[in-house]
Amino acid sequence: MEQPDHDADLDLAVVLHALGDPVRLALVRRMAEDGESGCSPDGVDVPRSTLSNHWRILREAGITQTRRMGKARLMALRRADLDARFPGLLAVVLAEGRR
């Protein structure tokens, strides 16, 4: 599973591209509120293969980290890394969804 190792590897254009999709943005907002998320969270109505692609884009952009727990994969928001590299970006993106 390819993902940036630390905040210095995060690229603004790649992060913004990943956050620019409504499904990926919904996944990020859900993780910000609920913490870790499984591969197929309730209420996300896209095919499983499409959802896997969204998770890959978020992971490769450095927005999420993935850990394995048995056969399951759990995704979590890399909030501290994102805030360190791009102060305030995530807060603005998340606040926009509450308007």
Solvent accessible surface area in square Angstrom, and as a share of the most:
residue,aa,sasa,rsa
1,M,100,0.45
2,E,130,0.58
3,Q,57,0.25
4,P,25,0.16
5,D,123,0.64
6,H,96,0.43
7,D,41,0.21
8,A,67,0.52
9,D,76,0.39
10,L,3,0.01
11,D,70,0.36
12,L,82,0.41
13,A,71,0.55
14,V,71,0.41
15,V,0,0.00
16,L,82,0.41
17,H,122,0.54
18,A,1,0.00
19,L,13,0.07
20,G,63,0.61
21,D,34,0.18
22,P,105,0.66
23,V,37,0.21
24,R,18,0.06
25,L,33,0.16
26,A,50,0.39
27,L,1,0.00
28,V,0,0.00
29,R,65,0.24
30,R,71,0.26
31,M,5,0.02
32,A,30,0.23
33,E,138,0.62
34,D,104,0.54
35,G,35,0.34
36,E,74,0.33
37,S,9,0.06
38,G,30,0.29
39,C,49,0.29
40,S,63,0.41
41,P,21,0.13
42,D,126,0.65
43,G,69,0.66
44,V,30,0.17
45,D,139,0.72
46,V,40,0.23
47,P,90,0.57
48,R,174,0.63
49,S,88,0.57
50,T,51,0.29
51,L,7,0.03
52,S,65,0.42
53,N,62,0.32
54,H,14,0.06
55,W,14,0.05
56,R,96,0.35
57,I,32,0.16
58,L,0,0.00
59,R,32,0.12
60,E,64,0.29
61,A,3,0.02
62,G,0,0.00
63,I,0,0.00
64,T,0,0.00
65,Q,88,0.39
66,T,17,0.10
67,R,114,0.42
68,R,143,0.52
69,M,117,0.52
70,G,76,0.73
71,K,209,0.88
72,A,55,0.42
73,R,87,0.32
74,L,34,0.17
75,M,7,0.03
76,A,18,0.14
77,L,26,0.13
78,R,15,0.05
79,R,100,0.36
80,A,80,0.62
81,D,44,0.23
82,L,5,0.02
83,D,55,0.29
84,A,67,0.52
85,R,104,0.38
86,F,24,0.10
87,P,110,0.69
88,G,38,0.37
89,L,39,0.20
90,L,4,0.02
91,A,57,0.44
92,V,101,0.58
93,V,25,0.14
94,L,9,0.04
95,A,43,0.33
96,E,94,0.42
97,G,38,0.36
98,R,178,0.65
99,R,227,0.83
